[in-house]
Amino acid sequence: MSDAHAHDDHGIGHISPVWMLLLIFALLIFFTFITVAVTYIDLGAANIWIALAVAVVKAVLVGLYFMHLRYDSPFHSLILISAFLFLAVFIGFALMDTGEYQVDLSPPESVPVSG
């Protein structure tokens, strides 16, 4: 076996314990309930930011544990977390602006139909 293949461990994956996978799954379900619960509370513009923050946390948990980035280079985890944070900020700013340029619509007046 040559030296080039001695350090090649790409065929070996990391095996996570079942308790950890179940814990991450329970956290994902918990954060889903938080997302749904926030929709019932009117917090104004904070609703979208809370929903995006919870979505970022859930995406990071999936990336770190189910995609095994936690056991990879810390740089890859940093890139994943920063990408999701920037995405949440950009979507949040875009959604804050959606109501600014829409015309206030009122229901149409009932017009009598001539027979």
C-alpha positions, 0 to 999 in steps of 0.5 A: 500500500502506498503512502497516498492511500495510507491517509485516505479515510474517505470511506469511513463515516462517522457513526453518531449514537442513537441517543444523539440523533433522537435528541436532535430530532426532539430539538427539531420537533420542539423548534417546529412547535415554537415556530407554530406557536409564534404564528398565534402571537402578534409580535408585529415585525418580530414574527418574521425575525423569530421564524427566521431565527428558528429556521436557521437554528433548525437548518444548522442542527440538520447540517451539523448532526445529520450531515455530519459537519460537526465532525468535519473541519470547523471551517466547513461548519463556520461556512454553513452557519454564516451562510444560513445567517446571511440568508435569513438576514437577506430574506428578512429584509426583503420581507420587511419591505413587501408591504411598503409598495402595495396599494391599500386595497379595499373590498369592491363596492357592490354594484347593482346588476341591471336586469 
